Amino acid sequence: MPVPKRKTSKSKRDSRRAQQKLSVETASFCPQCKSPKLPHRACPKCGTYKGREVIPLDAEKKK
């Protein structure tokens, strides 16, 4: 098996790990009910996406 010839320095190791950070997802607001939602997803409160109702909330309430 291959073995490293030299010890990896702290600088080299840390600069490689700098790319592995977590990013915060930005929240957008629903144009219908103004509640925060994730971008490019249907609103969980009113069930609309791009001005159309895609999730009928009446069916969920009957369950």
C-alpha positions as CSV (number, residue, x, y, z in Angstrom):
1,M,0.0,0.0,0.0
2,P,1.2,3.5,-0.7
3,V,2.4,5.5,2.3
4,P,2.8,9.3,2.4
5,K,6.5,10.4,2.1
6,R,6.1,13.4,4.4
7,K,3.8,14.5,7.1
8,T,1.0,16.8,5.9
9,S,1.5,20.2,7.4
10,K,-1.2,21.9,9.5
11,S,-1.6,24.6,6.9
12,K,-2.1,22.2,4.1
13,R,-4.5,20.1,6.1
14,D,-6.6,23.1,7.3
15,S,-6.7,24.7,3.9
16,R,-8.2,21.5,2.5
17,R,-10.8,21.4,5.3
18,A,-11.8,25.0,4.7
19,Q,-13.9,23.9,1.8
20,Q,-16.0,21.5,3.9
21,K,-18.0,24.2,5.8
22,L,-21.8,24.1,6.2
23,S,-23.8,26.8,4.5
24,V,-27.0,28.3,5.8
25,E,-30.0,27.9,3.6
26,T,-31.7,31.1,2.8
27,A,-35.4,31.5,3.4
28,S,-37.7,33.3,0.9
29,F,-41.2,34.4,1.7
30,C,-44.4,33.1,0.2
31,P,-46.1,35.8,-2.0
32,Q,-49.6,34.5,-0.9
33,C,-49.4,34.2,2.9
34,K,-46.0,35.9,3.5
35,S,-44.7,33.0,5.7
36,P,-41.1,32.0,5.3
37,K,-40.4,29.0,3.1
38,L,-37.4,27.3,1.4
39,P,-36.8,28.5,-2.2
40,H,-38.1,26.5,-5.1
41,R,-40.6,24.5,-2.8
42,A,-44.3,24.7,-2.2
43,C,-45.4,26.8,0.8
44,P,-46.2,24.5,3.7
45,K,-48.8,26.9,5.1
46,C,-50.9,27.6,2.1
47,G,-49.8,24.9,-0.4
48,T,-49.1,27.3,-3.3
49,Y,-46.1,27.4,-5.7
50,K,-45.7,30.1,-8.3
51,G,-49.2,31.3,-7.7
52,R,-50.9,27.9,-8.2
53,E,-52.3,25.6,-5.5
54,V,-50.2,22.4,-5.8
55,I,-51.0,20.9,-2.4
56,P,-54.7,20.8,-1.5
57,L,-54.7,21.5,2.2
58,D,-58.4,20.5,2.5
59,A,-57.5,16.9,1.9
60,E,-54.8,17.0,4.7
61,K,-57.3,18.4,7.2
62,K,-59.7,15.5,6.6
63,K,-57.2,12.9,7.6
